[in-house]
Amino acid sequence: MTSKKRSMEDLNRMNAEDFKQSLKYPVVVVLDNVRSMNNVGSVFRSCDAFRINEIYLCGITAQPPHKDIEKTALGATQSVKWTYFNATVDAVTDLIDDNYAVFAVEQVEQSIMLDEFDINKYEKIALIFGNEVLGVEQDVINLCHGCIEIPQFGTKHSLNISVSVGIILWHAIYLYNRKQ
């Protein structure tokens, strides 16, 4: 089988202004003290790819503009809306007050395995991703409606945050689209 790669025109991508005006999925991604600017940039890029509503950057998480974020964001900081919070707890409190169902992506007792998570029970959701070493802070987990865990089968028990964001967002958008 031979397949010709599609050109940029064939992909029919929208520009940043059209993206800002477009209908978004009712998802907010929250970064809880993420230390790597490359990870932050990758999250922006994934949120753009899946047309996510907004990103909340919290604590030590770097904010655009920064060349190390742009290196992996590839311009997604120009399209995806973001807000900064000094404390992740404040971001979560705002989301709960705005009727979001809030879930940390974390390995905890009684976590919900991703393949068992039914996103369609909720009108809008927030997904919290934690620090590369420490994960999501316990006081943040305590505020959440639950925790989602990505099933893993090898010797390692963690994934890079940018990989986790991609997996979770793909699954969420897949489920939202199946509902329609």
Contact map, one row per residue, 1 for C-alpha under 8 A:
111000000000000000000000000000000000000000000000000000000000000000000000000000000000000000000000000000000000000000000000000000000000000000000000000000000000000000000000000000000000
111100000000000000000000000000000000000000000000000000000000000000000000000000000000000000000000000000000000000000000000000000000000000000000000000000000000000000000000000000000000
111110000000000000000000000000000000000000000000000000000000000000000000000000000000000000000000000000000000000000000000000000000000000000000000000000000000000000000000000000000000
011111000000000000000000000000000000000000000000000000000000000000000000000000000000000000000000000000000000000000000000000000000000000000000000000000000000000000000000000000000000
001111100000000000000000000000000000000000000000000000000000000000000000000000000000000000000000000000000000000000000000000000000000000000000000000000000000000000000000000000000000
000111111110000000000000000000000000000000000000000000000000000000000000000000000000000000000000000000000000000000000000000000000000000000000000000000000000000000000000000000000000
000011111110000000000000000000000000000000000000000000000000000000000000000000000000000000000000000000000000000000000000000000000000000000000000000000000000000000000000000000000000
000001111111100000000000000000000000000000000000000000000000000000000000000000000000000000000000000000000000000000000000000000000000000000000000000000000000000000000000000000000000
000001111111100000000000000000000000000000000000000000000000000000000000000000000000000000000000000000000000000000000000000000000000000000000000000000000000000000000000000000000000
000001111111000000000000000000000000000000000000000000000000000000000000000000000000000000000000000000000000000000000000000000000000000000000000000000000000000000000000000000000000
000001111111100000000000000000000000000000000000000000000000000000000000000000000000000000000000000000000000000000000000000000000000000000000000000000000000000000000000000000000000
000000011111110000000000000000000000000000000000000000000000000000000000000000000000000000000000000000000000000000000000000000000000000000000000000000000000000000000000000000000000
000000011011111000000000000000000000000000000000000000000000000000000000000000000000000000000000000000000000000000000000000000000000000000000000000000000000000000000000000000000000
000000000001111101100000000000000000000000000000000000000000000000000000000000000000000000000000000000000000000000000000000000000000000000000000000000000000000000000000000000000000
000000000000111111100000000000000000000000000000000000000000000000000000000000000000000000000000000000000000000000000000000000000000000000000000000000000000000000000000000000000000
000000000000011111110000000000000000000000000000000000000000000000000000000001100000000000000000000000000000000000000000000000000000000000000000000000000000000000000000000000000000
000000000000001111111000000000000000000000000000000000000000000000000000000000100000000000000000000000000000000000000000000000000000000000000000000000000000000000000000000000000000
000000000000011111111100000000000000000000000000000000000000000000000000000000000000000000000000000000000000000000000000000000000000000000000000000000000000000000000000000000000000
000000000000011111111100000000000000000000000000001000000000000000000000000000100000000000000000000000000000000000000000000000000000000000000000000000000000000000000000000000000000
000000000000000111111100000000000000000000000000000000000000000000000000000000111000000000000000000000000000000000000000000000000000000000000000000000000000000000000000000000000000
000000000000000011111110000000000000000000000000000000000000000000000000000000000000000000000000000000000000000000000000000000000000000000000000000000000000000000000000000000000000
000000000000000001111111000000000000000000000000000000000000000000000000000000000000000000000000000000000000000000000000000000000000000000000000000000000000000000000000000000000000
000000000000000000001111100000000000000000000000000000000000000000000000000000000000000000000000000000000000000000000000000000000000000000000000000000000000000000000000000000000000
000000000000000000000111110000000000000000000000001110000000000000000000000000000000000000000000000000000000000000000000000000000000000000000000000000000000000000000000000000000000
000000000000000000000011111000000000000000000000011110000000000000000000000000000000000000000000000000000000000000000000000000000000000000000000000000000000000000000000000010000000
000000000000000000000001111100000000000000000000000110000000000000000000000000000000000000000000000000000000000000000000001110000000000000000000000000000000000000000000000000000000
000000000000000000000000111110000000000000000000000111000000000000000000000000000000000000000000000000000000000000000000000111100000000000000000000000000000000000000000000000000000
000000000000000000000000011111000000000000000000000111110000000000000000000000000000000000000000000000000000000000000000000011100000000000000000000000000000000000000000000000000000
000000000000000000000000001111100000000000000010000101110000000000000000000000000000000000000000000000000000000000000000000001111000000000000000000000000000000000000000000000000000
000000000000000000000000000111110000000000000000000000111100000000000000000000000000000100100000000000000000000000000000000001111000000000000000000000000000000000000000000000000000
000000000000000000000000000011111100000000000000000000111100100000000000000000000000000000000000000000000000000000000000000000011110000000000000000000000000000000000000000000000000
000000000000000000000000000001111100000000000000000000001110100000000000000000000000000100000000000000000000000000000000000000011110000110000000000000000000000000000000000000000000
000000000000000000000000000000111110000000000000000000001111100000000000000000000000000100000000000000000000000000000000000000000110000000000000000000000000000000000000000000000000
000000000000000000000000000000111111101100000000000000000001110000000000000000000000000000000000000000000000000000000000000000000111000000000000000000000000000000000000000000000000
000000000000000000000000000000001111101000000000000000000001110000000000000000000000000000000000000000000000000000000000000000000011000000000000000000000000000000000000000000000000
000000000000000000000000000000000111111100000000000000000000110000000000000000000000000000000000000000000000000000000000000000000001000000000000000000000000000000000000000000000000
000000000000000000000000000000000111111110000000000000000000110000011000000000000000000000000000000000000000000000000000000000000000000000000000000000000000000000000000000000000000
000000000000000000000000000000000001111111000000000000000000000000011011000000000000000000000000000000000000000000000000000000000000000000000000000000000000000000000000000000000000
000000000000000000000000000000000111111111100000000000000000000000001001000000000000000000000000000000000000000000000000000000000000000000000000000000000000000011000000000000000000
000000000000000000000000000000000101111111110000000000000000110000001000100000000000000000000000000000000000000000000000000000000000000000000000000000000000000001000000000000000000
000000000000000000000000000000000000111111111000000000000000000000011111110110000000000000000000000000000000000000000000000000000000000000000000000000000000000000000000000000000000
000000000000000000000000000000000000011111111100000000000000000000001001100000000000000000000000000000000000000000000000000000000000000000000000000000000000000001000000000000000000
000000000000000000000000000000000000001111111110000000000000000000000000100000000000000000000000000000000000000000000000000000000000000000000000000000000000000001001100000000000000
000000000000000000000000000000000000000111111111000000100000000000000000100110010000000000000000000000000000000000000000000000000000000000000000000000000000000000000000000000000000
000000000000000000000000000000000000000011111111100000000000000000000001111110000000000000000000000000000000000000000000000000000000000000000000000000000000000000000000000000000000
000000000000000000000000000000000000000001111111110000000000000000000000000000000000000000000000000000000000000000000000000000000000000000000000000000000000000000001100100000000000
000000000000000000000000000010000000000000111111111101100000000000000000000000010000000000000000000000000000000000000000000000000000000000000000000000000000000000000000100000000000
000000000000000000000000000000000000000000011111111100000000000000000000000100110000000000000000000000000000000000000000000000000000000000000000000000000000000000000000000000000000
000000000000000000000000000000000000000000001111111100000000000000000000000000000000000000000000000000000000000000000000000000000000000000000000000000000000000000000000000000000000
000000000000000000000000100000000000000000000111111100000000000000000000000000000000000000000000000000000000000000000000000000000000000000000000000000000000000000000000110010000000
000000000000000000100001100000000000000000000011111110000000000000000000000000000000000000000000000000000000000000000000000000000000000000000000000000000000000000000000000000000000
000000000000000000000001111110000000000000000011111111100000000000000000000000010000000000000000000000000000000000000000000000000000000000000000000000000000000000000000000000000000
000000000000000000000001111100000000000000000000001111100000000000000000000000011000000000000000000000000000000000000000000000000000000000000000000000000000000000000000000000000000
000000000000000000000000001110000000000000000010000111110000000000000000000000011110000000000000000000000000000000000000000000000000000000000000000000000000000000000000000000000000
000000000000000000000000000111100000000000010010000111111000000000000000000000011110000000000000000000000000000000000000000000000000000000000000000000000000000000000000000000000000
000000000000000000000000000111100000000000000000000001111100000000000000000000000111100000100000000000000000000000000000000000000000000000000000000000000000000000000000000000000000
000000000000000000000000000001111000000000000000000000111110111000000000000000000111100000000000000000000000000000000000000000000000000000000000000000000000000000000000000000000000
000000000000000000000000000001111000000000000000000000011111100000000000000000000001111100100000000000000000000000000000000000000000000000000000000000000000000000000000000000000000
000000000000000000000000000000011000000000000000000000001111100000000000000000000000111100000000000000000000000000000000000000000000000000000000000000000000000000000000000000000000
000000000000000000000000000000001110000000000000000000000111110000000000000000000000010000000000000000000000000000000000000000000000000000000000000000000000000000000000000000000000
000000000000000000000000000000111111100100000000000000001111111000000000000000000000000000000000000000000000000000000000000000000000000000000000000000000000000000000000000000000000
000000000000000000000000000000000111100100000000000000001001111100000000000000000000000000000000000000000000000000000000000000000000000000000000000000000000000000000000000000000000
000000000000000000000000000000000000000000000000000000001000111111000000000000000001000000000000000000000000000000000000000000000000000000000000000000000000000000000000000000000000
000000000000000000000000000000000000000000000000000000000000011111001100000010000000000000000000000000000000000000000000000000000000000000000000000000000000000000000000000000000000
000000000000000000000000000000000000000000000000000000000000001111101100000010000000000000000000000000000000000000000000000000000000000000000000000000000000000000000000000000000000
000000000000000000000000000000000000000000000000000000000000001111111100000000000000000000000000000000000000000000000000000000000000000000000000000000000000000000000000000000000000
000000000000000000000000000000000000000000000000000000000000000011111110000000000000000000000000000000000000000000000000000000000000000000000000000000000000000000000000000000000000
000000000000000000000000000000000000110010000000000000000000000001111111000000000000000000000000000000000000000000000000000000000000000000000000000000000000000000000000000000000000
000000000000000000000000000000000000111111000000000000000000000111111111100000000000000000000000000000000000000000000000000000000000000000000000000000000000000000000000000000000000
000000000000000000000000000000000000000010000000000000000000000111111111111110000000000000000000000000000000000000000000000000000000000000000000000000000000000000000000000000000000
000000000000000000000000000000000000010010000000000000000000000000111111110000000000000000000000000000000000000000000000000000000000000000000000000000000000000000000000000000000000
000000000000000000000000000000000000011011001000000000000000000000011111110000000000000000000000000000000000000000000000000000000000000000000000000000000000000000000000000000000000
000000000000000000000000000000000000000111111000000000000000000000001111111110000000000000000000000000000000000000000000000000000000000000000000000000000000000000000000000000000000
000000000000000000000000000000000000000010001000000000000000000000000111111110000000000000000000000000000000000000000000000000000000000000000000000000000000000000000000000000000000
000000000000000000000000000000000000000000001000000000000000000000000100111111100000000000000000000000000000000000000000000000000000000000000000000000000000000000000000000000000000
000000000000000000000000000000000000000010011001000000000000000000000100111111110000000000000000000000000000000000000000000000000000000000000000000000000000000000000000000000000000
000000000000000000000000000000000000000010011000000000000000000110000100111111111000000000000000000000000000000000000000000000000000000000000000000000000000000000000000000000000000
000000000000000100000000000000000000000000000000000000000000000000000000001111111000000000000000000000000000000000000000000000000000000000000000000000000000000000000000000000000000
000000000000000110110000000000000000000000000001000000000000000000000000001111111000000000000000000000000000000000000000000000000000000000000000000000000000000000000000000000000000
000000000000000000010000000000000000000000010011000111100000000000000000000111111100000000000000000000000000000000000000000000000000000000000000000000000000000000000000000000000000
000000000000000000010000000000000000000000000000000011100000000000000000000011111110000000000000000000000000000000000000000000000000000000000000000000000000000000000000000000000000
000000000000000000000000000000000000000000000000000001111000000000000000000000011111000000000000000000000000000000000000000000000000000000000000000000000000000000000000000000000000
000000000000000000000000000000000000000000000000000001111000000000000000000000001111100000000000000000000000000000000000000000000000000000000000000000000000000000000000000000000000
000000000000000000000000000000000000000000000000000000011100001000000000000000000111110000000000000000000000000000000000000000000000000000000000000000000000000000000000000000000000
000000000000000000000000000000000000000000000000000000011110000000000000000000000011111101100000000000000000000000000000000000000000000000000000000000000000000000000000000000000000
000000000000000000000000000000000000000000000000000000000111000000000000000000000001111101000000000000000000000000000000000000000000000000000000000000000000000000000000000000000000
000000000000000000000000000000000000000000000000000000000110000000000000000000000000111111100000000000000000000000000000000000000000000000000000000000000000000000000000000000000000
000000000000000000000000000001011000000000000000000000000110000000000000000000000000111111110000000000000000000000000000000000000000000000010000000000000000000000000000000000000000
000000000000000000000000000000000000000000000000000000000000000000000000000000000000001111111000000000000000000000000000000000000000000000110010000000000000000000000000000000000000
000000000000000000000000000000000000000000000000000000000000000000000000000000000000111111111100000000000000000000000000000000000000000000000000000000000000000000000000000000000000
000000000000000000000000000001000000000000000000000000010100000000000000000000000000101111111110000000000000000000000000000000000000000000000000000000000000000000000000000000000000
000000000000000000000000000000000000000000000000000000000000000000000000000000000000000111111111000001000000000000000000000000000000000000010011000000000000000000000000000000000000
000000000000000000000000000000000000000000000000000000000000000000000000000000000000000011111111100000000000000000000000000000000000000000000010000000000000000000000000000000000000
000000000000000000000000000000000000000000000000000000000000000000000000000000000000000001111111110000000000000000000000000000000000000000000000000000000000000000000000000000000000
000000000000000000000000000000000000000000000000000000000000000000000000000000000000000000111111111111000000000000000000000001000000000000000000000000000000000000000000000000000000
000000000000000000000000000000000000000000000000000000000000000000000000000000000000000000011111111111000000000000000000000000000000000000000000000000000000000000000000000000000000
000000000000000000000000000000000000000000000000000000000000000000000000000000000000000000001111111100000000000000000000000000000000000000000000000000000000000000000000000000000000
000000000000000000000000000000000000000000000000000000000000000000000000000000000000000000000111111100000000000000000000000000000000000000000000000000000000000000000000000000000000
000000000000000000000000000000000000000000000000000000000000000000000000000000000000000000000011111110000000000000000000000100000000000000000000000000000000000000000000000000000000
000000000000000000000000000000000000000000000000000000000000000000000000000000000000000000000011111111000000000000000000001111000000000000000000000000000000000000000000000000000000
000000000000000000000000000000000000000000000000000000000000000000000000000000000000000000000011001111100000000000000000010111000000000000000001100000000000000000000000000000000000
000000000000000000000000000000000000000000000000000000000000000000000000000000000000000000010011000111110000000000000000000011110000000000000001110000000000000000000000000000000000
000000000000000000000000000000000000000000000000000000000000000000000000000000000000000000000000000011111000000000000000000011110000000000000001111100000000000000000000000000000000
000000000000000000000000000000000000000000000000000000000000000000000000000000000000000000000000000001111100000000000000000000111000000100001001011100000000000000000000000000000000
000000000000000000000000000000000000000000000000000000000000000000000000000000000000000000000000000000111110000000000000000000111100000100000000001111000000000000000000000000000000
000000000000000000000000000000000000000000000000000000000000000000000000000000000000000000000000000000011111001000000000000000001100001100000000001110000000000000000000000000000000
000000000000000000000000000000000000000000000000000000000000000000000000000000000000000000000000000000001111101000000000000000000000000000000000001110000000000000000000000000000000
000000000000000000000000000000000000000000000000000000000000000000000000000000000000000000000000000000000111111000000000000000000000000000000000001010000000000000000000000000000000
000000000000000000000000000000000000000000000000000000000000000000000000000000000000000000000000000000000011111000000000000000000000000000000000000000000000000000000000000000000000
000000000000000000000000000000000000000000000000000000000000000000000000000000000000000000000000000000000001111100000000000000000000000000000000001000000000000000000000000000000000
000000000000000000000000000000000000000000000000000000000000000000000000000000000000000000000000000000000111111110000000000000000000000000000000011110000000000000000000000000000000
000000000000000000000000000000000000000000000000000000000000000000000000000000000000000000000000000000000000011111011000000000000000000000000000011110000000000000000000000000000000
000000000000000000000000000000000000000000000000000000000000000000000000000000000000000000000000000000000000001111111000000000000000000000000000000111100000000000000000000000000000
000000000000000000000000000000000000000000000000000000000000000000000000000000000000000000000000000000000000000111111000000000000000000000000000000111100000000000000001000000000000
000000000000000000000000000000000000000000000000000000000000000000000000000000000000000000000000000000000000000011111000000000000000000000000000000000000000000000000000000000000000
000000000000000000000000000000000000000000000000000000000000000000000000000000000000000000000000000000000000000111111100000000000000000000000000000000000000000000000000000000000000
000000000000000000000000000000000000000000000000000000000000000000000000000000000000000000000000000000000000000111111110000000000000000000000000000100000000000000000000000000000000
000000000000000000000000000000000000000000000000000000000000000000000000000000000000000000000000000000000000000000011111100000000000000000000000000000000000000000000000000000100000
000000000000000000000000000000000000000000000000000000000000000000000000000000000000000000000000000000000000000000001111110010000000000000000000000000000000000000000000000100110000
000000000000000000000000000000000000000000000000000000000000000000000000000000000000000000000000000000000000000000000111111000000000000000000000000000000000000000000000000000110010
000000000000000000000000000000000000000000000000000000000000000000000000000000000000000000000000000000000000000000000111111000000000000000000000000000000000000000000000000000000000
000000000000000000000000000000000000000000000000000000000000000000000000000000000000000000000000000010000000000000000011111110000000000000000000000000000000000000000000000000000000
000000000000000000000000010000000000000000000000000000000000000000000000000000000000000000000000000100000000000000000001111110000000000000000000000000000000000000000000000000000000
000000000000000000000000011000000000000000000000000000000000000000000000000000000000000000000000001110000000000000000000011111000000000000000000000000000000000000000000000000000000
000000000000000000000000011100000000000000000000000000000000000000000000000000000000000000000000000111100000000000000010011111100000000000000000000000000000000000000000000000000000
000000000000000000000000001111000000000000000000000000000000000000000000000000000000000000000010000111100000000000000000000111110000000000000000000000000000000000000000000000000000
000000000000000000000000001111000000000000000000000000000000000000000000000000000000000000000000000001111000000000000000000011111000000000000000000000000000000000000000000000000000
000000000000000000000000000011110000000000000000000000000000000000000000000000000000000000000000000001111000000000000000000001111100000100000000000000000000000000000000000000000000
000000000000000000000000000011110000000000000000000000000000000000000000000000000000000000000000000000011100000000000000000000111110001100000000000000000000000010001000000000000000
000000000000000000000000000000111100000000000000000000000000000000000000000000000000000000000000000000001100000000000000000000011111011110000000000000000000000010000000000000000000
000000000000000000000000000000111110000000000000000000000000000000000000000000000000000000000000000000000000000000000000000000001111111100000000000000000000000000000000000000000000
000000000000000000000000000000000111000000000000000000000000000000000000000000000000000000000000000000000000000000000000000000000111111000000000000000000000000110000000000000000000
000000000000000000000000000000000000000000000000000000000000000000000000000000000000000000000000000000000000000000000000000000000011111000000000000000000000000000000000000000000000
000000000000000000000000000000000000000000000000000000000000000000000000000000000000000000000000000000000000000000000000000000000111111110000000000000000000000000000000000000000000
000000000000000000000000000000000000000000000000000000000000000000000000000000000000000000000000000000000100000000000000000000001111111110000000000000000000000000000000000000000000
000000000000000000000000000000010000000000000000000000000000000000000000000000000000000000000000000000011100000000000000000000011110011111011000000000000000000000000000000000000000
000000000000000000000000000000010000000000000000000000000000000000000000000000000000000000000000000000000000000000000000000000000100011111111000000000000000000000000000000000000000
000000000000000000000000000000000000000000000000000000000000000000000000000000000000000000000000000000000000000000000000000000000000000111111100000000000000000000000000000000000000
000000000000000000000000000000000000000000000000000000000000000000000000000000000000000010000000000000000000000000000000000000000000000011111110000000000000000000000000000000000000
000000000000000000000000000000000000000000000000000000000000000000000000000000000000000110010000000000000000000000000000000000000000000111111111000000000000000000000000000000000000
000000000000000000000000000000000000000000000000000000000000000000000000000000000000000000000000000000010000000000000000000000000000000111111111011000000000000000000000000000000000
000000000000000000000000000000000000000000000000000000000000000000000000000000000000000000000000000000000000000000000000000000000000000001111111000000000000000000000000000000000000
000000000000000000000000000000000000000000000000000000000000000000000000000000000000000010011000000000000000000000000000000000000000000000111111100000000000000000000000000000000000
000000000000000000000000000000000000000000000000000000000000000000000000000000000000000000010000000011110000000000000000000000000000000000011111111000000000000000000000000000000000
000000000000000000000000000000000000000000000000000000000000000000000000000000000000000000000000000011100000000000000000000000000000000000000011111000000000000000000000000000000000
000000000000000000000000000000000000000000000000000000000000000000000000000000000000000000000000000001110000001100000000000000000000000000001001111100000000000000000000000000000000
000000000000000000000000000000000000000000000000000000000000000000000000000000000000000000000000000000111111011100000000000000000000000000001001111110000000000000000000000000000000
000000000000000000000000000000000000000000000000000000000000000000000000000000000000000000000000000000111110001111001000000000000000000000000000011111000000000000000000000000000000
000000000000000000000000000000000000000000000000000000000000000000000000000000000000000000000000000000001111001111000000000000000000000000000000001111100000000000000000000000000000
000000000000000000000000000000000000000000000000000000000000000000000000000000000000000000000000000000001000000011000000000000000000000000000000000111110000000000010001000000000000
000000000000000000000000000000000000000000000000000000000000000000000000000000000000000000000000000000000000000011000000000000000000000000000000000011111000000000000000000000000000
000000000000000000000000000000000000000000000000000000000000000000000000000000000000000000000000000000000000000000000000000000000000000000000000000001111101110000000000000000000000
000000000000000000000000000000000000000000000000000000000000000000000000000000000000000000000000000000000000000000000000000000000000000000000000000000111110000000000000000000000000
000000000000000000000000000000000000000000000000000000000000000000000000000000000000000000000000000000000000000000000000000000000000000000000000000000011111100000000000000000000000
000000000000000000000000000000000000000000000000000000000000000000000000000000000000000000000000000000000000000000000000000000000000000000000000000000001111100000000000000000000000
000000000000000000000000000000000000000000000000000000000000000000000000000000000000000000000000000000000000000000000000000000000000000000000000000000010111110000000000000000000000
000000000000000000000000000000000000000000000000000000000000000000000000000000000000000000000000000000000000000000000000000000000000000000000000000000010111111000000000000000000000
000000000000000000000000000000000000000000000000000000000000000000000000000000000000000000000000000000000000000000000000000000000000000000000000000000010001111100000000000000000000
000000000000000000000000000000000000000000000000000000000000000000000000000000000000000000000000000000000000000000000000000000000000000000000000000000000000111110110000000000000000
000000000000000000000000000000000000000000000000000000000000000000000000000000000000000000000000000000000000000000000000000000000001000000000000000000000000011111110000000000000000
000000000000000000000000000000000000001000000000000000000000000000000000000000000000000000000000000000000000000000000000000000001101000000000000000000000000001111111000000000000000
000000000000000000000000000000000000001101100000000000000000000000000000000000000000000000000000000000000000000000000000000000000000000000000000000000000000000111111100000000000000
000000000000000000000000000000000000000000000000000000000000000000000000000000000000000000000000000000000000000000000000000000000000000000000000000000000000001111111110000000000000
000000000000000000000000000000000000000000000000000000000000000000000000000000000000000000000000000000000000000000000000000000000000000000000000000001000000001111111111000000000000
000000000000000000000000000000000000000000100100000000000000000000000000000000000000000000000000000000000000000000000000000000001000000000000000000000000000000011111111100000000000
000000000000000000000000000000000000000000100100000000000000000000000000000000000000000000000000000000000000000000000000000000000000000000000000000000000000000001111111110000000000
000000000000000000000000000000000000000000000000000000000000000000000000000000000000000000000000000000000000000000000000000000000000000000000000000000000000000000111111111000000000
000000000000000000000000000000000000000000000000000000000000000000000000000000000000000000000000000000000000000001000000000000000000000000000000000001000000000000011111111100000000
000000000000000000000000000000000000000000000110010000000000000000000000000000000000000000000000000000000000000000000000000000000000000000000000000000000000000000001111111110000000
000000000000000000000000000000000000000000000000010000000000000000000000000000000000000000000000000000000000000000000000000000000000000000000000000000000000000000000111111111000000
000000000000000000000000000000000000000000000000000000000000000000000000000000000000000000000000000000000000000000000000000000000000000000000000000000000000000000000011111111100000
000000000000000000000000000000000000000000000000000000000000000000000000000000000000000000000000000000000000000000000010000000000000000000000000000000000000000000000001111111110000
000000000000000000000000100000000000000000000000010000000000000000000000000000000000000000000000000000000000000000000000000000000000000000000000000000000000000000000000111111111000
000000000000000000000000000000000000000000000000000000000000000000000000000000000000000000000000000000000000000000000000000000000000000000000000000000000000000000000000011111111100
000000000000000000000000000000000000000000000000000000000000000000000000000000000000000000000000000000000000000000000111000000000000000000000000000000000000000000000000001111111110
000000000000000000000000000000000000000000000000000000000000000000000000000000000000000000000000000000000000000000000011000000000000000000000000000000000000000000000000000111111111
000000000000000000000000000000000000000000000000000000000000000000000000000000000000000000000000000000000000000000000000000000000000000000000000000000000000000000000000000011111111
000000000000000000000000000000000000000000000000000000000000000000000000000000000000000000000000000000000000000000000000000000000000000000000000000000000000000000000000000001111111
000000000000000000000000000000000000000000000000000000000000000000000000000000000000000000000000000000000000000000000001000000000000000000000000000000000000000000000000000000111111
000000000000000000000000000000000000000000000000000000000000000000000000000000000000000000000000000000000000000000000000000000000000000000000000000000000000000000000000000000011111
